[in-house]
């Protein structure tokens, strides 16, 4: 098993990532069995001002997630004889909410569906452009939001700047995509949203296919936001989609 933790970096470009509470830079875990490609990704991330963790297998990647708590995981779909999809599934099974970017060699419909259903937040294609890669990383580690902006519906409050959800004084822990899905629903209260609209707006994809990824995430949200004796807020509109409204 080969594992390396690398936090030495070149001078960050203009607009580097914000320091964490301990004064350290956000750590990005790269999981890639091709050491040359992993090294190139490491250079790009160093130049963008991020600290690095590297793993070349699923076992070492999971160990680093548990011990170092990276802010973001970038994993290849294929890791020699292993699959990066298995890492996504295991972390989500553990209810680990770390954002995951999946690097894929092909942009086929089946690959995109597998990416979403594994629990990855997004994907990008290899070979990649450095500026596009870093822009995608920044989007997850430097989310833009107006200070103090909140969305409210019934007794549910979503704080965009703090990326926090509260209902009846109960803090609700959500993954990145769960948060984005709920935010989209709360931006369109009492409006019936089709599965196509949700997929395009939250995941940025224009396909539906046979995937049940939206249903899966809606179920996750309901389990988390609807406590005992609380009204169900996300309603299913049969054969159409979903709507946020009080039943």
ABEGO torsion letter per residue (X at the ends): XBBBBBABBBBBBBGBBBBBAAGBBBBBBBBBABAAAAAAAAAAAAAAGBBBBBBABAAAAAAAAAAAGBABBBBBABBEABBAAAAAAAAAAAGBABBBBBBBABABAAAAAAAAAAGBABBBBOBBBAAAAAAAAAAAABBBBBBGBBBBBEABBBBAAAGBBBBGGBBBBBBAAAAAAAAAAAABBGBBBBAAAAAAAAAGBABAEABAAAAAAAAAAAAAABBBGBBBABBBBBGAEBBBBBX
